[in-house]
Amino acid sequence: MGIGHVRYPTAGSSNHAEAQPFYVNSPYGIVFAHNGNLINTAELLQFMDQTAHRHINTSSDSELLLNIFADNLQKTGKFRINEEDIFNAIRDLMQQCKGAYACVAMLAGFGIIAFRDPHGIRPVGLASRVAAGGQGKDYLFASESVVADASGFTDWEDVKPGEAVIITRSSVSRRQVGHGAAFAPDIFEYVYFARPDSVLDGISVYRSRMAMGDALADEVERVLREKQLSVDVVIPVPDTSRVAALNLAQKLNVPYREGFIKNRYVGRTFIMPGQQMRRKNVRRKLNAMALEFANKNVLIVDDSIVRGTTSKEIIQMAKDVGAKKVIVASCAPPIRYSNVYGIDMPSRMELVAHNKSTEEIAEAIGADLVIFQTLPDLISSVRQFNTDISTFDCSVFTGEYVTGGVDEDYLAGLERLRADNVKAKAIVGGLGPLEGKGGGGVAERPNGASGAASEDVEVTSSESKNGADTVGLHNSWKL
């Protein structure tokens, strides 16, 4: 039985004290991992200090969530708790905590637990397999279904929004404990974050990206006709945009080529602190092949444009090897607003699309033309594979936050943590953690009949990444 968590430091934080899972020994011994971000941390910290009298050691809201859960269990006053007590504790937690959270926990001598916020913004699911020896079952929680596939688990099911799942040696219990919120998974999971071979909330990430390419092809065709332009070749920015770019090229009847070769030994430029470092590492990470660019009008397809740093360098690389015109097509609409639910995006002022028109964005990144997917087309591309989902969190495109409670003061505080100059100071000056870390928690335990499988314990790590510059999940609270 165990819990793991995929982590890298964001916002300059590399403090080992913030590595998940977190642990408290009172009550009962609880190990806890979390993926997402709370938005009412100031209120919760005050409650922890003045009412619960629990000390929070780090600036991670994962530790805060753990202590809320532990405090709710402690209120039972019992030496031994039961499933009803745990469900009630999670129900109370969901009434106290606002934001996005997909959580896994392990209670010493009891079992493993998973739960998901009432909006279902961040993903988590459950799978099983026959235990070693053929008796009983092993169970696994993970952020993405690909973890179950890779580990030989089957029967993947998503944990529903507001649902809690408890697995003991003898049973699996599920209960809806959070109510009254609209199901709104983050659409950016499908655009960028999730691996293409995952299925999230019944939607194949791969098929949704194919549909994004088809929809984007229609928009590209319309704009090119309006501008009286043509393209000679479609080239993706590796790796996330490949699926969409191939469908787009096929629909436009334009050759698809791999014009950028990726150096897989360079770190993720998205999370590197400082424009200069990101710019330098883009050049190290990608190499443009002149054969595919020289004397051509090139359509470069990317999953999204965030800071514009990568896009600007890529466009210049294409021009350096002889491209006549460089047109950029984005599978996502312009990202103009901060993400507050667990993706470590920069401050609004650092977003290249913030307060800019499409023409101004093109000028800023050096493109001859930029074409964005429309938001209705993006939503349709994803939703068509599960029409039971009526709403997605699209806050990075619209500035509308599904949980409410996100005001200008909160955003300003978040931006103070995320700004490049703050990150640089943290690294140079060793100021300690500013934000938490990201990735999906995963828990697994054998549930063998008569204890037959109790020795065959495994810990599986969920790699919530797409093979490219994974956008970092952050767990932060307002300082």
Secondary structure, DSSP 4 states (H G I P E B T S, - for coil): -EEEE---B-TT---GGGPSSEEE-SSS-EEEEEEEEES-HHHHHHHIIIII-----SS-HHHHHHHHHHHHHHTT--SS--HHHHHHHHHHHHHH--EEEEEEEEETTTEEEEEE-TT--S--EEEEEEPTTSSSEEEEEESSHHHHHHTT-EEEEEPPTTEEEEE-SS-EEEEE---S-----BTHIIIIIS-TT-EETTEEHHHHHHHHHHHHHHHHHHHHHHHT---SEEEE-TTTTHHHHHHHHHHHT--B---EEE-TTS--GGG-SSHHHHHHHHHHHEEE-HHHHTT-EEEEEES--SSSHHHHHHHHHHHHTT-SEEEEEESS----S---SSB----GGGSTTTT--HHHHHHHHT-SEEEE--HHHHHHHHHTT-TT----B-HHHH---TT----HHHHHHHHHHHSHHHHHHHHHHT---SS-B--BEEEEEEE-GGGTTTT------B----SSSPPPB------
